[in-house]
Amino acid sequence: MRQREAVFVDSGAWIALALSRDPLHAQAREQWEVLHGAAAKLHTSVPVVIETFTFLDRNANRDVALAWKDSIYKPGTVKILPCELRDLDHAWEYFRRPDLHKLSAVDATSFTIMKRARIRLAFTFDHHFSVVGFRLAA
């Protein structure tokens, strides 16, 4: 990873960071420290924020979900990228690929948002990102 490289943070990474009981929590914390040490420019998307908040609200509790939301909204933490209609239109094409079994719509939109923003590195535990050609930070 290069210094100040743009990195897209996926829901799985946010969840692992937020929940100490998550099996990937320690690995996520280690990678988080690496990203901060490299002064990575962190990005996520509106669909990822919604997916992560909903997961934390349902699987932990509302206070955990709100605390997570508050942490990412602190200035300088992460840039939240919008999901434009054209991103959604392009995302549907990923569902035609036989190598992307059990792909989520949020992941498909993440791919198109990352391409639009020219982000090549993802902090994720989801193999689909590497299948479509992104480098994984985790």
C-alpha positions as CSV (number, residue, x, y, z in Angstrom):
1,M,0.0,0.0,0.0
2,R,1.3,3.5,-0.9
3,Q,1.2,6.4,1.4
4,R,-2.0,8.5,1.2
5,E,-3.6,5.9,-1.2
6,A,-7.4,6.0,-1.6
7,V,-9.1,3.0,0.1
8,F,-12.7,2.0,0.0
9,V,-14.1,0.6,3.3
10,D,-16.8,-2.1,2.9
11,S,-19.5,-3.0,5.3
12,G,-17.7,-6.2,6.5
13,A,-14.7,-4.1,7.6
14,W,-16.9,-1.5,9.4
15,I,-18.8,-4.3,11.2
16,A,-15.6,-6.1,12.2
17,L,-14.2,-2.9,13.6
18,A,-17.4,-2.0,15.5
19,L,-18.0,-5.3,17.1
20,S,-15.4,-6.7,19.4
21,R,-17.1,-10.1,19.3
22,D,-16.8,-10.3,15.5
23,P,-14.4,-13.1,14.5
24,L,-12.5,-10.7,12.2
25,H,-12.3,-7.9,14.8
26,A,-8.6,-8.3,15.7
27,Q,-7.6,-8.6,12.0
28,A,-9.7,-5.5,11.2
29,R,-8.1,-3.5,14.0
30,E,-4.6,-4.4,12.7
31,Q,-5.5,-3.4,9.2
32,W,-7.1,-0.2,10.5
33,E,-3.8,0.7,12.2
34,V,-1.9,0.0,8.9
35,L,-4.3,2.3,7.0
36,H,-3.8,5.1,9.5
37,G,-0.1,4.6,9.5
38,A,-0.1,5.0,5.7
39,A,-2.4,8.1,6.0
40,A,-4.8,6.3,3.7
41,K,-7.6,8.4,2.2
42,L,-10.7,6.5,3.4
43,H,-13.9,6.3,1.4
44,T,-17.1,4.5,1.7
45,S,-20.6,4.9,0.1
46,V,-24.1,5.8,1.1
47,P,-25.3,2.1,0.4
48,V,-22.4,0.8,2.7
49,V,-23.4,3.2,5.4
50,I,-27.0,2.1,5.3
51,E,-26.1,-1.6,5.2
52,T,-23.6,-1.3,8.1
53,F,-26.0,0.8,10.2
54,T,-28.8,-1.7,9.7
55,F,-26.6,-4.6,10.5
56,L,-25.3,-3.1,13.7
57,D,-28.8,-1.9,14.7
58,R,-30.3,-5.4,14.2
59,N,-27.3,-7.5,15.5
60,A,-26.0,-5.4,18.3
61,N,-28.3,-2.5,19.3
62,R,-29.3,1.0,18.3
63,D,-26.7,2.6,20.6
64,V,-23.9,0.7,18.9
65,A,-25.2,1.6,15.5
66,L,-25.5,5.3,16.4
67,A,-22.0,5.3,18.0
68,W,-20.6,3.8,14.8
69,K,-22.4,6.4,12.6
70,D,-21.2,9.2,14.8
71,S,-17.6,7.9,14.5
72,I,-17.5,7.9,10.7
73,Y,-19.1,11.4,10.5
74,K,-16.3,13.0,12.4
75,P,-14.5,15.4,10.1
76,G,-11.5,13.9,8.4
77,T,-12.5,10.2,9.1
78,V,-14.0,9.1,5.8
79,K,-15.4,10.6,2.7
80,I,-18.9,9.2,2.0
81,L,-19.5,8.8,-1.7
82,P,-23.0,9.0,-3.2
83,C,-24.6,6.3,-5.2
84,E,-25.8,7.8,-8.4
85,L,-28.5,6.4,-10.6
86,R,-25.8,5.6,-13.2
87,D,-23.9,3.6,-10.6
88,L,-27.0,1.5,-9.9
89,D,-27.6,1.0,-13.7
90,H,-24.0,-0.2,-14.1
91,A,-24.2,-2.4,-11.0
92,W,-26.8,-4.7,-12.5
93,E,-24.3,-5.9,-15.1
94,Y,-22.3,-7.7,-12.4
95,F,-25.2,-10.1,-11.8
96,R,-24.7,-11.5,-15.3
97,R,-21.3,-12.9,-14.2
98,P,-21.3,-16.5,-13.2
99,D,-18.1,-16.0,-11.1
100,L,-20.0,-13.7,-8.7
101,H,-22.2,-16.2,-7.0
102,K,-24.2,-14.7,-4.0
103,L,-23.2,-11.1,-4.9
104,S,-25.1,-8.4,-3.0
105,A,-26.5,-5.3,-4.6
106,V,-24.5,-3.2,-2.2
107,D,-21.3,-4.8,-3.3
108,A,-22.2,-4.4,-7.0
109,T,-22.8,-0.7,-6.4
110,S,-19.6,-0.4,-4.5
111,F,-17.7,-1.8,-7.5
112,T,-19.2,0.9,-9.8
113,I,-18.7,3.7,-7.3
114,M,-15.1,2.6,-6.8
115,K,-14.5,2.6,-10.5
116,R,-16.1,6.0,-10.9
117,A,-13.9,7.4,-8.1
118,R,-10.8,5.6,-9.4
119,I,-10.3,3.7,-6.2
120,R,-8.4,0.4,-6.6
121,L,-7.9,-0.8,-3.0
122,A,-10.7,-2.1,-0.7
123,F,-10.7,-2.7,3.0
124,T,-13.0,-5.7,3.0
125,F,-13.2,-9.4,3.8
126,D,-15.3,-10.1,0.8
127,H,-13.6,-12.0,-2.0
128,H,-15.9,-10.6,-4.6
129,F,-13.8,-7.4,-4.7
130,S,-10.7,-9.3,-5.8
131,V,-12.7,-11.3,-8.3
132,V,-13.6,-8.1,-10.1
133,G,-10.1,-6.8,-10.0
134,F,-9.7,-4.7,-6.9
135,R,-6.8,-5.1,-4.5
136,L,-7.6,-6.1,-0.9
137,A,-6.2,-4.2,2.1
138,A,-7.4,-6.9,4.6
